Structure formats: C-alpha cells, structure tokens
Amino acid sequence: MAIGAVPEWLGGLEDEDAVFVKNFVLASGSLKEIANQYGVTYPTARLRLDRLIAKI
C-alpha cells in the first residue's frame, strides 16, 4: 500500500464511524474513555464498537 493511501475497509466507513475509530485509537483502545468522550455508558460504547467490527 502506498504511503498516504487509505485502506479499503476504512475508506468504506461513514465519516462518523471513521471518527469513532480514530478516537478509539487515540484513547489507546479504552472503551471507558470513549464512553466518557461521547457521554454514553460503557455498554453503549461497546455496542457501537461491536457494530463497527461487524461492518469491517
């Protein structure tokens, strides 16, 4: 893959989902931190991640 190229799986995500993935990585994979950032409960953040995994 060329430098700067976006992987196909990431390019196929909606913008909102791509931002979630970015925030998740920046939070070092902490769903607790993601839940705090989005103002939702941990189970809600987990559900969103599970749905993203299914899309990918």
C-alpha positions in Angstrom: 0.0 0.0 0.0 1.3 3.4 -0.9 2.1 6.0 1.8 -1.0 8.1 2.5 -3.3 5.5 0.9 -6.5 4.8 2.9 -7.2 1.1 3.4 -10.3 -0.1 1.6 -12.0 -1.2 4.9 -11.5 2.3 6.4 -12.4 4.2 3.2 -15.7 2.3 3.1 -16.8 3.6 6.5 -19.1 6.5 7.0 -17.4 9.6 8.3 -18.9 9.3 11.7 -17.6 5.7 12.0 -14.1 6.7 10.8 -14.0 9.4 13.5 -15.1 6.8 16.1 -12.2 4.5 15.1 -9.8 7.4 15.2 -10.9 8.4 18.7 -10.8 4.8 19.8 -7.2 4.5 18.7 -6.3 7.9 20.2 -7.8 6.7 23.5 -5.5 3.6 23.3 -8.4 1.3 22.9 -10.1 2.4 26.2 -13.8 2.0 25.9 -14.2 3.7 29.2 -12.5 6.8 27.8 -14.6 6.6 24.6 -17.8 6.4 26.7 -16.7 9.5 28.6 -15.9 11.4 25.4 -19.3 10.6 23.8 -21.2 11.0 27.0 -22.6 7.4 26.9 -22.5 4.3 29.1 -19.8 1.7 28.7 -22.2 -0.8 27.3 -23.4 1.7 24.6 -19.8 2.3 23.6 -19.2 -1.5 23.5 -22.3 -1.9 21.3 -21.1 0.7 18.9 -17.7 -0.9 18.6 -19.2 -4.3 18.1 -21.4 -2.9 15.2 -18.3 -1.3 13.7 -16.4 -4.6 13.9 -19.3 -6.3 12.1 -19.2 -3.6 9.3 -15.4 -4.1 8.8 
